[in-house]
Amino acid sequence: MTIPNLPKDLVEEILSFVPATYLKRLSSTCKPWNRLIHNDKRFARKHFDNAAKEFLVFMLRKNFRICRISVNLHGADPSAEVKCELTLPDPYFKNSADQFKIDRVFHCDGLLLCTSQLERRMVVWNPLTGETKWIQTREHGGTFVLGYSQDKNKSCKKSYKIMGFYDRSSEFLEVYDLNSDSWRVLDGIRPEWYLGCAYRCASLKGNAYMLAIAITEGVGLTLSLLKYDFSTEKNVPVVPLPFPSHAHSFSEANCLSVVRGEKLSLLYRRDERSKTEIWVTNKIDETIEGAVSWTKVLALDLSPHLQISLTSNFLVDEEKKVFMCCVRLREDGDEDKSKDKVYVVGEDNNVKEIDSGVNASSGCWPTILGYVPSLVQIERAGAKRKRGDFFFDRKRGD
């Protein structure tokens, strides 16, 4: 019996276990498979639950483009190589070669939220399928994080939302619902915290986690980890940190990441003379307040090889004990001669340096992030989905 003659339900069951990037290549096999992979929301949810999760590394370079980084953590000498660039055509220009200039990127559930500080618009993008949704914002700038609420009574359907706050305003938070294509101001829930930029925010299982600093009378600066629940649209009690919450200065290096979509990871360095500590959550109990435990997986003495700046992003492989980050190096203090690098560091403190491949006089700050491909479809209010090309189709294995 050939595969096309198998029962439809059995074909769907088999395909639901195929990793996302390989399944994308199979979409051209026949029209029924193409419809199933691209247009069937039920199958997309089933595939997300069944298929083994792939973990890719992306980098936002100073030329406002995102590229793929191939990482090899096998053996005693971890390495990385910059691969091809993703393409995100800007619909505001007639020339398809014009790309949207991304200077911040945020990942959730296989979707990228790409923003530009110079424009009043952003885009939610699934790089695997090429699907996009363009969104207008209230004003220039601001920090936006993507998450979802989930109705467990309706086949666990996810409703994707964007929560935003502006760097120049502490008066409100607002949320955008992709289903209704509308913004709403959330009154009375913004805490008395200074919320940092994107490198201080992370999405885990639909919720947004944000590092925040408060100035408390008699205490000084207090560092906390806040959680925003997209289902209730409320900030929940502060998540306990694995170290004293008293902050010594705004210049401390503190940023968040996610370990393979399953755990939170926290980088902490008190000052330039201190070791860089990497902490990972053992568990986060969503039902019990404060039920979070942490493990320190690395304590790196990176000076003088590497100085983590306040705006660094990072990834960590908990099993391999490997740390990755982006840095910008200035030659003789000259910004025009700066270069963006990717550093791969093991627990032996040996630094592997990789050039980003782009030399530009100015541009966005480099960002490294983990990406888990998925077939998730972008919700929209009565509009057809738009698709672009995807780099996996160009060359197998890149």
N, C-alpha and C positions, 0 to 999 in steps of 0.2 A: 504494500500500500504506500503510495507517495504522500508527501506532506499535504499537498492541496486537497487530497481526498479524506483527510482526517476530519472527524467531527469538529465543528467550529469551536465548541466549548473546550475541547482538548487542545486545539491550536492556541487559543487564548491562554490557557493554563501554561503551556510550554513557553510561549513568548513572554509571559509575565515574569519568568525567572532569568531572562536574558539581560545582562548588564545594559544600561541605558545607551552608552555610546555605540555598542554593537547593534542594538536594536534599531538605532537611527539608520544604520547602513542597510538594514533589512527592509526598510519602508518602501524601497523601490522594487521589491520582489514582485508584487502584484497589487492591484487596486484595493482589494479587501484589506490586505495588511497595511497599506498606506493609510486608509481611513481609520483603521483600528489604532495605529500608532499616533496619528496626528489629531484625530477628532473625537476619540472616545474617552470621555472623562472618567467613566467607570473603570475602564481598562487602565488609565493612567494611575488611578488610586490603587488598583490591584497590583500594578507593576511596582509602585513605590513601596508597597508592603512586602512583596515577594523577592524582588531582585536584589542581588548583592550590591551594596553601595560602593560606587567608585569614588576615589578621592583624588582630585586634581589640584594643582597649584597654579594660580593666576597671579599676575603682577600688573598693576597700573603704573605705567612708566611716565616720565616727565613730558612726553609728547602727547599726553592725554589719551593714550591707547592702552588697551588691555592685551597682554600676551600670555601664552601658555608657557609654563616652566616644567620641564621634565626632571624629576628628582629620582635619584638612585640612592637608596639607603642601605643597600645590601653590601656586605663586606665591612672592612675596618675603615674605609675611606669614603664617606658619603660625598656625593657630588650632585650638581644640578646643571642644566643647560637650558638656555632661552630658546623656545620654539617659536612657532608662527603666531602672528598677530590676529586677534579677532576683529571682524569688521562690523561696525554699527553705523550704517548710512543715516545721515541726518535728513529727514523728510522736508525740512525747511529750505533745502537747496535742491535745485533741479539736477545738478550733477551728482550721480550716485557715488562718485568717488569722494565727495565731501563727507567727512566723519564727524559725529557728535563729539565735542571736546569734553571728555569725562575728567573731573578732578576729584571726585569722591565716588566710591563704589561700596555697596553693602550687599551681603549675600544672605539669602534665606530660602531654604527648601528648593534649591535648584534655580531660583530666580535671582537676578542681579538688579539692584536699584542703583541707577547711575545718575548722578547729579552734576551740575556745573554751577559754580559760585557766581558766574557772570550772567546767567540767564534765569528767567522765571519759568523754567520747565525742567522736567526730568523724565526718565524713561524706566519702566520695568521691562526687563529683557530676559528671555530664556535662551541662552546661547546654544543649547542643544537643538531646539526646534527652530530657532531664529525668530520666534514670536516676540512682538513688542507692543507696549502700550505707552503712549506719550501723555504726560500730565502737566497741566499748568500749576504754578505755585503762587502764593500770595505776593512774595517779594523775592529779591535776589538774596543769595546766601542761605544760611540755615543748615541744620543737620536733620536728616530724615532717616528713619529706620523702618524696615519692612518686617511684618509679622503676620499672624493670622489668628482668627478665632475659629473654633471648631464646634459644630453642633453634633454631639454624639448620638442624638436621636434621629439623625438623617444621614445614615451611612458614613458618619464621620466627615462630612463635607467641610472643607476648609474655605473660609472667606478671608481673602488677603486684604490687609490694610496697611497704611503708611502713617506713622506718627512723626510729627515734625515739631521742632522748636528752633527759634531763630537766635543767633548768637547775640544780636543787639537788643533782644527783648526778653524779659523774664515774666511777662504778664500772662502768657497763655501757652497751652499746647494745642495742637490741632491734629485731626485725624482725617485721612482720606480713605474712603471705602471704594475698592475697585468695582464692586458689584453695582453701586449706585452712581459711580463717577462723580462724587461730590465731596467737598471739604466740610468739616464741622469743628467748631471750637469747643474744647473740653474745659469747662469752667470749674474752678475750685479744686483741681487735683494737682496742680504743679507744686512740688515741694520747694522749700526754701533752700535749694541747692544750686550750685553752679554746675550745670551739666556740660560735660566736655564735648569734643567733636567726635567724628565717626570712629576714630581709633580707640575711643573709650566706650564704645557700644558694641554689642554682639547680639545675635539672634539665636536662641536655642529652643527648639520644639515650639516655635510660634511666639514665644515671649521675647521681649527686649530686655536686656540687662545693660545697665549704664553706670559707669563710675562717676561719682559726683562728689563735690567738695562743698562743705558748709563752713561759714565763719560763725563760731559759737562764742558768745560772751563768756569770758573767764576760762575758756578752753583753747580757743584759737581755731586752727583749721582742722576739720574732721573729714576724713575720707570714708565714703560708704559705697556699697554696691546696691543699687536700686533695681527693682524688677517692675516692668510694666506689662500687665496682662491684657492682651488684645481682646480677649473674650468678655471681660468685665469692664474694659476701658478704665482701669484704675491702677494706681501705683499700689503695690502690696508692700508689707513691712520690709524693712531693710534686710538684705541677705548678709549673713555674718561673713566677715573677712578672716583670712587665716593668720593675720598679723594685727598688731595694735592699730586702731582706726585713727589715731592722732596723726595728722599729716604735718610734716615739717615745713613744706613750702609747696607752691603751685608748680615748681619746676621738677618735682619728683617724677620719675618715669613710672607710670602706671597705665597699663592698657590691657584690653581684653581680647580673647580669641576663643575659637571653638575647636575642640579636638574631634575631628572626623564626624561632626554633626551630632555628637553624643554627650560631650562634657564641656564645661567652661574651663578656660585656661586664663590665668592671670599673671602678668609680668609685673614685678615689683622691684624697684631699686630706689633706696632712700636718697642716695647722692652718688656723685661720680666715683667716690672712693669705695662704695659698697659693692658687694656682689649682686649680680642680677639673678633674682630668684624667680623660678617658674613654678607656679602652683596649679594643680588640676583638681577639679571636684571629683570625689568618689561617687557621690550621689546628690541629687537634689529632690527632696520629697515635696511634691507639689501640694500635699494635703496638710502638712504640719509646718507651722511657722518656725523658721530658723533651723529646719532639718537639713543642713548642708554640712558636708565634711570635705576637707581638702587634704591633698598630699603634695609635699614639695618634691618635684621630680628632677629638678636641676638647680644648682647654685653655681653660676658661672662667674669666674673672675676674668672678665673680658678685657680689662685695661692692660696695656695700651692699645691692643689690637682693634678694639671695637668700643665705641662710645654710643650707647643707646640714647637717642634724643627723646624729647617729650612726645614727638609726633611719630614715633616708630610703630609699625605694625609687625606682628610676628606670627609664626606657626610653631607648633611643637609636636613631635612624634613621641608619645609617652613610652611606647615599647622600645624604640630604638635609641631613646635618650638623645634626640637631635633637635636643635633649635634653629629656626630660620627667621631672618628679618631683612628688611630693606633699610639702607642707609644712603645718605647723600654726603659725598665727600667733596670738599672744596679745596682746590689747589691754591696754596698760598693765600687762603682767605678770600679768593675771588669767586663770586657766585657765577660769573660767566664761564668759569672753567670747571664747574662742578660736574661730578659724575655720579650716577645712581648705581649702586651695587646691591647684590644679594649675597648675604653671608650665611653659610651653613656651618654650625658649630656643634661639636659633640661634647660629651661630658669631660673629655680630656682637654677642653678649652682650645683645641686647634681650630683655626678659622679657615674655611674654604671660601675664597672670594670669586664671585661670578659677575662679570660685566653685564649690565642690562642691555647693551647693544645700541643705546641711544645717547647721543651727546647733543644737548641743546642749551642755549644760553639761559632759557627760563622755561618754566612749566610747572605742572602740579607736583605735589610731594609724592614720592614713590609709596606704593601700597602693595602688600602681599596678602593674599587671602586663599583659604581653602574653598574649593568648589565641588559640590556633589551633584553631578548631572541627574536630571529627572525629566519626565515627560509632562510635568505639571502644566496645565493650561492657564493662561492669564484671564481672569474674569473681566468682563466688560459689559457695559450697559448698551445693548442693542447695536454694537458695531462689529464688523468683520475683523477677524484677527489678521494682523500683518506679520509677514514673515520676511526674514533676511537670510543670507547665506550663513553657513556655519563651518568653522575651520576643520572639524573632524571629517567633513565630506571631501576635503581637498586631497589629503594624503593620509592613508591608513597608518595609524599608530602615532601621529604627531599630536 
